[in-house]
Amino acid sequence: VQLQASGGGLVQAGGSLRLSCAASGSGFRINDMNWHRQAPGKQRELVAGISSSGSTKYAVSVKGRFTISRDNAKNTVYLQMNSLKPEDTAVYYCEADYIDPAPVVGRVWGQGTLVTVSS
């Protein structure tokens, strides 16, 4: 299983961005999908998560501004980010928990996409 993230970029404070992350491979089933971020000099933190049934969770710092969603048919997770703040600047990583045909439970990370919010 591999994850490919896209959608990062430079945006002014108050603007919006939409991140996407698609899983590829064969014979697997994706369970939880999450977005994490890591700002310069800080630890990686969980931003938002969504289960296979659609239950969501958010970090307090982004609740009400970010929305996580997924398309199970496409094995893709999205992160809609609105009202962006300079403190949202970070590399954003998608992560997915999966079960492969073995069956083996695993976790995979995407390559990261940079979001820069200018003041």
Secondary structure, 3 states (H helix, E strand, C coil): CEEEEECCEEEECCCCEEEEEEEECCCCEEEEEEEEEECCCCCCEEEEEECCCCCEEECCCCECCEEEEEECCCCEEEEEECCCCHHHCEEEEEEEEEECCCCCEEEEECCCEEEEEEC
